[in-house]
Amino acid sequence: MLKHPTLDKLQALRLPGMLKALTEQQQMPDINNLGFEERLGLLVDREMTERENRRLATRLKKASLRQSASLEDLDFKSSRGLDRALILSLVACTWIARGINVLICGPTGVGKSYLACALAHKACLQGYSALYLHLPRLFEELRLAKADGRYGKLMLAYAKTDLLVLDDWGLAPMADQQRRDLLELLEDRYGKRSTIVTSQLPVSAWHEAIGDPTFADAILDRLIHNAHKIELKGDSMRKHAISLDQN
């Protein structure tokens, strides 16, 4: 067998998984005990694994998650109001396939952003695209995009993303153009894509935070009626961590 030409061809065909697997097989003294189909199957399996790992790495990079978070690392023992049954129901990500939203509310430091990023991380693992957006920065990005002609392309990219995380909803009153941008964003996604919103404000206060009653009705109609609602409570986990460090 002409080993080196085969390796060169696998590299030329951009099959790095098969290339690595074949190279490893050549170093195994008992590899000839396996039949042709078994060895070929191992090569194909390695290539598929390599490709999926690359796709996952690309999804996670594009997601730009604020935190490295995992649902498996959630602490259900602390008194934060985490509903284990609800969280476990979200693990399979069927809610994303159905275009359902998740609203996470609670005081500062209780883990809203962590939970949102953990859900987005799970979505990436399941093959969905995700993107973390800090809402005040999103509004500024959209303002700049209007000025340099990127607005339409940017909104289209947001509309096509399977899961958007809008973090820190309601930190400041919304300007008129911000309300219009937000309504357009949610209208493009309604019933087709999922959105996670985190906020220090309870959902009951969102209408007033948006400002204009007409826009508030339209925005919330596209956001809250097909959503899972998670109310976190308790003291700031950051303060607790500082206290532990000092002890």
N, C-alpha and C positions, 0 to 999 in steps of 0.2 A: 504494500500500500504506500502510495506517495503521500506521506503525512504532511510535509510542509506546504505543498501546493494546495492541499485541502484546507489547511488552516488559513492560508492566504485568501482563498476563495470565500471562506466564511467571513473573514474580515471585510472583504470587498463587498459582500452581500449585506453587510451590516447586521450580522447575526452574532453579536458578542456573547450572548448566553450560550449558544451552541459551541462557539469557539472556546470559551472557558471550560465548558463541560468536557469537550473532546480532549483538550489539553490535559485535564485532570485524569480522564480515563486512560490516557496513554501512560500515566505514571502508576497506575494500579496493576500490581502483578497478577491478580486473579480476574482481570476484566474480561478475558477471553472465555471465561466460564459462562458469561452471559450470552444469550443469543442476539442475533442482529436486531430483531424488533425490540428487545429489551433495552439494548444500548441506544437505539434510535429514540425510543420513548423517553429515556433519561435526557437526551440532548434536547428534545422538543420541550419537555417540562421545564428544563433550565432556561430555555429561551423565553418561554411564556412568563416565568417568574421574574426574569430580568426586565422584561418589557413592562410588566405591571408595576414593578418597583420604580421604574423610571417615570411612568405615568403618575404614580402616587406622589413621587417627589415633586413633579411639575405642578400637580394640583395644590400641594401644600405650599409651595413657593408662591404661587399666584394668589392663594388665599390670604397671605400676609397676616396671619393670626397674631393678635396682640400678645397672647400667652401660649406657651407649650402646655396644652391641657388635654386630659383624657377622662372620659366618663368613668373608666375603671378606677380612677384615683379619687373619685368624689367621696366625701366623708358624710355618710348618712347618720352618723351617731350624734354629731353636733346639732344643737337646737336651732337650725336655720330654716326649718319649714320645708325641707326637701321632701317631696312626695316620691318615695322609692318606686311605687307602682307606675307613676307617670313617667319618670325618668327611664325606667326599663322599657316602657312602651315606645319611647323615642329612639331606642338603640338601633332598631332595625331600619330606621329612616324611611318607613313607608309614608310618613307624614310629608316628606319632601316630594315623593312621587305624586302626592295628591295636592300639592300646592298649599299646604296648611302652614300657618305662621306660629311662632312661639314668642310670647311676651314675658319678659323676666323683670320683675320689679323688686325693689327693696332698698334699704339705706346703703350708704356708701360702705364699701369694704366687706360686704357679706358674700361676695363671690359671684356676682352677676356676670361680669365679663369672663371669668373663668368658665362658668357653665356654658355661656354662649360659645366660647372658643372650643370647649370640649365637644359640643354638639356639632360644630363646624368641622372639627377634626374627624369625628366619626363619619360625617357625610363624605369627606374626602376618601376615607378608607373604603366606603361603600361605592365609590366611583362617581360621586357627584362633584360638581364644581362649587366652590365656595369663595367668599370674599368678605373680609372684615373691613368695615368702614366706621371711623369715628365720626359721628354725625356733624359736629361743628366743622371738622376738616372737609367732610364731603361737600357741604354747602360752599366752602371756599374754593374747592376744586372745581365745582360746577360753575362758579362765577368766573374763574380764570378760563375755563374751557369755552365759555361763551365768547370771551374776548379773543381767543386765538383759533376759533373755528373747530374745536374738538368736541363740542357739546353733543352733537348728534351721535357721533361715534361712541362717545363715552356712555351715553344713556343706553345705546343699543347693547353695549357690553354688559352693563348692569342688568338689563332686561333679560339677557340670555343666561346669566349666572343662576345656577340651581338654588343656591342658598346665599342670601345676603345677611350679614350681621350689621345692624345699625346700633352702635354703642353710644351710650350717654344721651338718650333722647330727653329733651326738655331741660337741658342745662341753662339755656338762655331763650328769651322770647324769639319767636320766628318772625323774620321780615316777610313782606309780601312775596317777593320773588322766591324766597326759600320755601314758602308754603306751596307755591306753584310748581317748583321743581320736585318737591316731595310727592305731591299729588300725581304728577306725570310719571315719576318713578314707580309708585305703587300701582298706578293704573296699568302700566305696561306688564306688571308682574301678577296682577290679581288673578287668582284661580289657576295660574300656570306655574309659578315659582314660589318658593317659600322665603320668608323673611323672619329673622330673629331681631327683636327690639329689646334693649335693656334700658332701664330708667330708674332714677331715684324716686320718681313720682308714681303714685298709684294710677292705674288706668283711668280711674274716675276723674283724675285731674288733667288728663291729656287734652281734653277738649279746650279747656281754658288756656293751657300752655301753647296750643297752636295759634290761638288769637282770634282769627276771623271765623265766625260761626259757620259760614257757608263752606269754607275750605275745611274746617275741622270736621264737619259732618261727612264730607266726601272722603277725606283722608282716613278717618277712623272706620268708615263703612267698609273700606277696602283692606283694613288691617285687623280689626278685633273680632269680627263676627265668625271668622273661620280660624280661630287661634286657640292654642293651648296656653293657659295663663299660669305662671309660676310666681308665687309671692314669697320671697325670701325675707327672713327677719333675723334679729340678733345683733350683737355687737360687731364692730369691725374686726375682721380676721387679721388685718394688718396690725392693729393695735395689740391684738392677742399675741401675734408673732414677736412684736417688739418687747412685750412684757416677758415672754419666755426667754428671749435673748438676754434681757437684763438680769433675769434670775440665774 
